[in-house]
Every structure is written in C-alpha cells, then in structure tokens.
C-alpha cells in the first residue's frame, strides 16, 4: 500500500507542475508583447531536483508551454 501512495503522490506532483506551467504560459507568454518564454521558480532545492529528475518533464514544459523550470541552485 505504501508504494501505491508514493506513486499517487508522484503523479499528483507532476500533474500540478504541468498545470502551473500551463497557467504561467497562458498568463505571461504573449509575444510580441512579452518574451516567448516564462520561468517556473521552484523554491526549494529538493523540489527542483525532483522535477529535474523526472524523465522528459522539463523538455515537455519547454516544448508545450515555453516554460523553463528554475530553482534556488543554478544547474
């Protein structure tokens, strides 16, 4: 049962990051009035690292929403 809860939480985290990137894109990406990209700042190193380690997630966010993930530690 513990594994199921971890998988559900993992899926929920990815879904939330995707939803936030979509909302940011809809609100802030409007060329030529704005830049053609936006940033999604994740405030903790652990959260930032977790998102970076998800296969294909950051590429998807950049490709679909023109949103780049950033955090407190530059990588």
N, C-alpha and C positions, 0 to 999 in steps of 0.2 A: 504494500500500500504506500509506503514511503516513496518508492520510485515513481508511482503514478502522480503523487503530489508534486514532486520535483519537475516532472515533465509538464504538468499543467501550469506550474508557475513559470517555467521556461517559455512555454508557448505564450502565456499572458504577457510576459516581458517583451517578447519580440513583437507581438501584436500592438502593444502600447507604443513602442518605439516607431513602428511603421505609421501608426495613427498620428503621432506627434509630428513626424516628418511630413506627412500629407497636409496637416493643418498649417504647419510653417510654410510650406510651399504655396498653399492657396492664399495665405495672408501676405507673404513677403516677396515672392518671386513673381515679378511682373515687368519683364523687360519691355521697352527700353527705359521705363521709369525707375527700375531698380536693377541691381545686379542680376545675372541669370543663375544665381545660386544663393543658398542660405546656409546657415550653420545651426546645428542642433548641439547645444552645450550640455554635456553630462557632468554634473558637479562633483562626482567622486571618482577616484581612480579605479575602484573596484567595479563600478557600473560601466565606466568607459572601457576597461579591459574586457569585461564580459561581452559587451556589444561587439568589440573588435574581433573577438574570438569566434563569433557566430559565422559559419561559412556562408559567404555571399551576401550577408545582410548589408554591410556598408556599400558594397557595389550596387545592390538593388536600390538603396536610398538615393544614391547619387544618380543612377540611371533614370529611375522613375520619377523622382521628386526634385532632383537637383539640390539635394540637401547633404551636406558633409557633416559627419559626426566629429565633435571635438571635446576635449576634456581638460582637466587641470594639468596634465603632464603631456607635453608635446611628444608625438611618436613619429 
